[in-house]
């Protein structure tokens, strides 16, 4: 009966539900209308302009929540890619997402998008920021940990100061890891990652993001579509390389809180640390979520010139995604709340 009702209304979207380090990922595998655009950035513009009601339907309540994250599998336009993906969240569409890439590394192998090989399987994922090569552990027919090689990551601005209303002068950096982040030590705000309530950390991070967006013009070597500040990462200030993990909390989009250490944030932090000579090529660092305690690894692999950035780096980021289940979402024509809402 329920399947008949869904078929009558005509819209059924099927997903696979995963998480990486506690950060959710809703992989949309079928049900979306065909997308227009010959490149992945054109497809990103198309869904934003024409299909955003589906993003809000799947990310927001009652199907999701204010911190839901999604990955829409789309047709690739790079011949060397195995799959292509658009990322979505509570505000719109990101250009890079490390926790999603880690989960998709397992998904691609387990769902036959690539031919598995042991001890690891290469998965080439086209993201809006560029091609990412993931390495998926594969032993005795089972997938495991995933590590990936980033797009060129770089320090956009370092040791800057800005007046943030309610907090005074804040020192910050801006790093790029497929998307741009402001990076600031949390103690400048009089807060602590472990003990301060999340809503206070979110308020501080959002205040810095707002101030930086109002005063700094972001540029990207390749495309204006990539030139925007995605959010702020509050850190414990332990930027010098150490065997001990460094903690952070990423607040992005519309005050969305990343439960994981944030894969693209690890790329951005590592690039800034490398620029400041706080970490060397080949040194693997552990990055831990300031609230959940989950962990990613980050390692600057090699230097690459990227536009005017002489010391951009390719960063290896590692973690593990886990399956939660599958879902089939129906959209009844008379449901006035079907397009989603957020109570915050």
CORNORKA-V237484 format. One record per backbone hydrogen bond with DSSP energy under -1.0 kcal/mol. CO is the residue of the C=O (numbers start at 0). NH is the residue of the N-H. If there is no record, write none. Layout:
# CORNORKA-V237484
co=(CO & CO)
nh=(NH & NH)
This chain:
# CORNORKA-V237484
co=(0 & 1 & 2 & 3 & 4 & 5 & 10 & 12 & 13 & 13 & 14 & 15 & 16 & 16 & 17 & 18 & 19 & 22 & 24 & 25 & 26 & 27 & 29 & 38 & 39 & 40 & 41 & 42 & 43 & 44 & 45 & 46 & 50 & 51 & 52 & 53 & 54 & 55 & 58 & 59 & 60 & 64 & 68 & 69 & 70 & 71 & 77 & 82 & 83 & 85 & 87 & 91 & 94 & 96 & 97 & 98 & 99 & 100 & 102 & 103 & 105 & 106 & 107 & 107 & 108 & 118 & 120 & 122 & 123 & 123 & 124 & 125 & 126 & 129 & 131 & 132 & 133 & 134 & 135 & 136 & 138 & 141 & 144 & 145 & 146 & 147 & 152 & 153 & 156 & 159 & 161 & 163 & 163 & 167 & 169 & 171 & 172 & 173 & 173 & 174 & 175 & 178 & 179 & 180 & 181 & 182 & 183 & 184 & 185 & 185 & 186 & 191 & 196 & 196 & 197 & 198 & 199 & 200 & 201 & 202 & 203 & 204 & 205 & 206 & 207 & 208 & 209 & 211 & 222 & 223 & 225 & 229 & 230 & 231 & 232 & 233 & 234 & 236 & 245 & 246 & 247 & 248 & 249 & 250 & 251 & 252 & 255 & 261 & 262 & 263 & 264 & 265 & 266 & 267 & 268 & 269 & 270 & 271 & 272 & 273 & 277 & 279 & 284 & 285 & 286 & 287 & 288 & 293 & 295 & 296 & 297 & 298 & 299 & 301 & 305 & 308 & 311 & 312 & 313 & 314 & 315 & 316 & 317 & 318 & 321 & 324 & 326 & 328 & 331 & 334 & 336 & 340)
nh=(4 & 5 & 6 & 7 & 8 & 9 & 330 & 328 & 28 & 29 & 326 & 26 & 323 & 324 & 24 & 321 & 22 & 19 & 17 & 70 & 15 & 72 & 13 & 42 & 43 & 44 & 45 & 46 & 47 & 48 & 49 & 50 & 53 & 55 & 56 & 57 & 58 & 59 & 64 & 63 & 340 & 67 & 25 & 87 & 27 & 85 & 80 & 125 & 73 & 71 & 69 & 88 & 128 & 100 & 101 & 102 & 103 & 104 & 106 & 107 & 109 & 110 & 112 & 113 & 111 & 137 & 135 & 133 & 81 & 82 & 131 & 84 & 129 & 126 & 124 & 148 & 122 & 146 & 120 & 143 & 141 & 138 & 136 & 318 & 134 & 316 & 312 & 175 & 173 & 171 & 169 & 166 & 167 & 163 & 161 & 159 & 182 & 155 & 156 & 180 & 153 & 176 & 229 & 174 & 232 & 172 & 234 & 187 & 188 & 190 & 189 & 195 & 199 & 200 & 201 & 202 & 203 & 204 & 205 & 206 & 207 & 208 & 209 & 210 & 211 & 212 & 213 & 215 & 225 & 226 & 227 & 252 & 181 & 250 & 183 & 248 & 185 & 238 & 287 & 235 & 289 & 233 & 257 & 231 & 255 & 254 & 251 & 265 & 266 & 267 & 268 & 269 & 270 & 271 & 272 & 273 & 274 & 275 & 277 & 276 & 240 & 282 & 297 & 245 & 295 & 247 & 292 & 288 & 286 & 317 & 284 & 315 & 281 & 313 & 308 & 305 & 303 & 152 & 300 & 149 & 298 & 147 & 296 & 145 & 18 & 16 & 14 & 12 & 334 & 337 & 339 & 60)
